[in-house]
Amino acid sequence: MAGRAGRFRDRPRPVEAGLSALAALTHCLPDARRLIRGDLLSRNALAGEAGITGVLDWGNALYGDPLYDAAWLPLWWPWYPGWRPGDLDAALLTHWCATGPTPAHLRERLHAYLLHIALDALAYCAYRGRWDEVRAHVGTVLTLAPADGGESVLIPAGA
């Protein structure tokens, strides 16, 4: 057991590291109040030209920054490789540029939402006793936590 405790002696534990990194990004988050789908797994959202036109299950829906949904994609790809389009980064940038100016603090916001989703998934998997998935989410949090202002998310620096 001493070896395990020693691993965390020089760095914060995963949850603390993730929460600390998330807190450092909050100044970049907007006070947005729009629909967040919050569940890309159930295939129960209807969409049209103007965006989401209906949701058949509101169990995970939230109000907030719509960029939160964009952060779901790269986080869950390891579990659903069939989702992976050719170049998600380019597709999202094209969409954001076509619909107006690139959102303010884009990289930082996506980074914050990735951290939040990964921490939430870690808590859920721990609650359900899915320890292999807990380890995967711990790895994600520890990868995201020390990254600087979104460097490990979709949009490269300078975009």
C-alpha positions in Angstrom: 0.0 0.0 0.0 2.9 2.4 0.6 3.7 2.3 -3.1 0.3 3.5 -4.0 0.3 6.4 -1.6 3.7 7.4 -2.9 2.3 7.8 -6.4 0.3 10.8 -5.3 2.8 12.3 -2.9 4.1 14.9 -5.5 0.8 15.5 -7.4 -2.8 16.0 -6.4 -5.2 13.0 -6.7 -7.1 12.8 -9.9 -10.4 14.4 -8.7 -8.6 17.2 -6.9 -6.4 17.8 -10.0 -9.4 17.9 -12.3 -11.4 20.2 -10.0 -8.5 22.6 -9.6 -8.0 22.7 -13.4 -11.7 23.3 -13.9 -11.8 26.1 -11.4 -8.9 27.8 -13.2 -10.9 27.8 -16.4 -14.1 29.2 -15.0 -13.3 32.8 -15.9 -13.5 31.8 -19.6 -17.0 30.3 -19.3 -20.0 32.4 -20.5 -23.2 32.8 -18.7 -25.1 31.0 -21.5 -28.6 29.6 -21.1 -29.3 27.4 -24.1 -30.2 23.8 -24.5 -27.5 21.2 -23.9 -28.5 17.8 -25.1 -26.1 16.1 -22.7 -26.6 12.6 -24.1 -25.4 11.6 -27.5 -25.9 7.9 -26.9 -29.6 7.4 -27.1 -30.3 8.8 -30.6 -33.4 10.5 -29.4 -32.8 14.1 -30.5 -34.4 15.4 -33.6 -32.6 18.0 -35.7 -33.4 20.2 -38.7 -31.7 23.0 -40.6 -32.0 25.4 -37.7 -30.6 22.9 -35.1 -32.3 20.7 -32.5 -36.0 20.6 -33.1 -37.0 18.1 -30.5 -35.7 15.9 -27.7 -37.6 12.7 -26.9 -35.8 12.1 -23.6 -34.8 15.0 -21.3 -33.1 12.9 -18.7 -29.6 14.4 -19.3 -30.6 17.8 -20.8 -29.2 20.9 -19.2 -29.2 24.7 -19.8 -25.9 26.3 -20.4 -23.2 26.7 -23.1 -24.0 24.7 -26.3 -20.3 24.0 -26.7 -20.7 21.5 -23.9 -22.3 19.1 -26.4 -19.3 19.4 -28.8 -17.0 18.3 -25.9 -18.9 15.0 -25.6 -17.6 13.8 -29.0 -13.8 13.5 -28.4 -14.3 12.3 -24.8 -16.6 9.3 -25.8 -14.8 8.3 -29.0 -12.8 5.6 -27.4 -16.0 3.8 -26.4 -17.7 4.4 -29.8 -15.2 4.3 -32.7 -18.0 4.2 -35.3 -18.8 7.8 -34.5 -15.4 9.1 -35.7 -15.9 11.3 -38.8 -12.9 12.1 -41.0 -11.8 15.4 -39.4 -13.9 16.6 -36.5 -11.7 19.6 -35.8 -12.1 20.9 -39.3 -15.8 20.2 -39.4 -16.4 22.0 -36.1 -14.3 25.0 -37.1 -16.1 25.2 -40.5 -19.4 25.2 -38.7 -18.5 27.8 -36.1 -17.0 30.1 -38.8 -20.1 29.7 -41.0 -22.5 30.6 -38.2 -20.7 33.6 -37.0 -17.4 34.6 -35.3 -15.4 31.8 -33.6 -16.8 31.6 -30.1 -14.8 33.5 -27.5 -12.4 31.4 -25.4 -13.3 28.4 -27.6 -10.3 26.2 -26.6 -10.6 27.0 -22.9 -14.4 26.4 -22.8 -14.0 23.0 -24.6 -11.2 22.1 -22.2 -13.4 22.9 -19.2 -16.3 20.9 -20.5 -14.1 17.9 -21.3 -12.8 18.0 -17.7 -16.4 18.3 -16.3 -17.7 15.4 -18.4 -14.7 13.2 -17.5 -15.1 14.0 -13.8 -18.8 13.2 -14.0 -18.1 9.9 -15.9 -15.5 9.0 -13.3 -18.0 9.5 -10.5 -20.8 7.6 -12.3 -18.5 4.7 -13.1 -17.2 4.5 -9.5 -20.8 4.5 -8.2 -21.7 1.7 -10.6 -18.5 -0.3 -9.7 -17.1 -0.1 -13.3 -13.5 0.0 -12.2 -11.9 -0.5 -15.6 -13.8 2.5 -16.8 -12.9 4.5 -13.7 -9.2 3.9 -14.5 -9.8 5.1 -18.1 -11.5 8.3 -16.8 -8.8 8.9 -14.2 -6.3 8.8 -17.1 -8.3 11.3 -19.1 -8.6 13.7 -16.1 -4.9 13.4 -15.4 -4.1 14.1 -19.1 -6.4 17.1 -19.2 -5.7 18.7 -15.8 -2.1 19.9 -16.4 -2.7 21.0 -20.0 -2.5 24.7 -20.5 -5.7 26.5 -21.5 -7.1 23.8 -23.8 -4.0 22.5 -25.5 -5.3 18.9 -25.3 -8.7 19.6 -26.8 -10.0 19.9 -30.3 -8.8 23.2 -31.5 -5.1 23.8 -31.9 -3.4 26.9 -30.4 -3.8 29.9 -32.6 -7.1 28.9 -34.1 
